[in-house]
């Protein structure tokens, strides 16, 4: 079964639009590699984290920032399809 990406976001902080945009980017890039993207409103204030199935790949509180979309695609790729070429997102 293909993995599911979960984006947990703080609705009180107004991060739904950011989460939806990231979900759209991931769905476009990983159409054949993932089952889907689940947007999960957090019960905890200030939370923004991203998991591939049960594996945490990004946490805003740990990183002290939000991920850049290029970085997020690389993190997801490394888990779901390490051989996948991300084109311009792989270039520095």
Helices and strands as residue ranges (DSSP letters): E 3-9, G 11-13, H 16-29, E 34-41, E 48-52, E 55-59, H 60-63, H 69-80, G 87-90
